[in-house]
Amino acid sequence: MRKKKPMIGTIVGVLDGALDGVQAQLMRRTKIGSTVQLLESKDTFRKGESVHLSRAAFTIHKGETP
């Protein structure tokens, strides 16, 4: 069985812009939102942390892999 490629995207409009533009990897998606793992640090947020977002706050890069 083939392993799925990780889905990478950009966070937009979260926490008054505190995470805008941060690259993250999708871990889980539900009807109400997504859980992502940060691929970079910004301010008090550190690489590797998991963040819960609304569906609109995470834009997936089509066709890209890390």
C-alpha positions in Angstrom: 0.0 0.0 0.0 1.3 3.4 -1.0 1.8 6.0 1.7 0.0 9.3 1.1 2.1 12.4 0.5 1.8 15.0 3.2 -0.5 17.9 2.4 1.3 21.3 2.9 -0.4 24.6 3.1 -0.4 28.2 4.4 -2.2 29.5 7.5 -4.2 32.7 6.8 -6.2 35.0 9.1 -5.7 33.3 12.5 -5.3 34.9 15.9 -5.4 38.5 14.5 -2.8 37.6 11.9 -0.3 36.1 14.4 0.1 33.0 12.2 -0.5 34.5 8.7 1.8 33.1 6.1 3.1 30.2 8.3 3.6 26.9 6.4 2.0 23.9 8.0 1.2 20.2 7.3 -2.3 18.9 7.5 -2.7 16.3 10.1 -6.5 15.9 10.3 -9.5 17.5 8.7 -13.1 17.5 10.0 -16.4 19.2 9.0 -15.6 22.1 11.4 -11.9 22.5 11.0 -8.4 21.2 10.6 -5.5 20.2 12.8 -2.1 21.2 11.4 1.5 20.9 12.5 3.6 24.0 12.1 6.6 23.7 9.8 8.2 26.9 11.0 8.3 29.1 14.1 6.7 32.5 14.4 6.6 34.6 17.6 5.4 32.4 20.5 4.4 29.6 18.1 7.1 26.9 17.6 7.9 24.5 14.8 6.3 21.1 15.4 3.3 22.4 17.5 -0.2 21.4 16.5 -2.8 24.1 16.0 -6.5 23.7 15.4 -7.9 26.0 12.7 -11.2 26.7 10.9 -11.4 25.2 7.4 -11.1 28.7 5.9 -7.9 29.4 7.8 -5.7 26.9 6.0 -5.0 27.0 2.3 -3.6 23.8 0.8 -0.9 24.0 -1.9 -2.1 21.9 -4.7 0.6 19.4 -6.1 3.3 20.4 -3.6 5.2 18.1 -1.3 7.9 19.1 1.3 
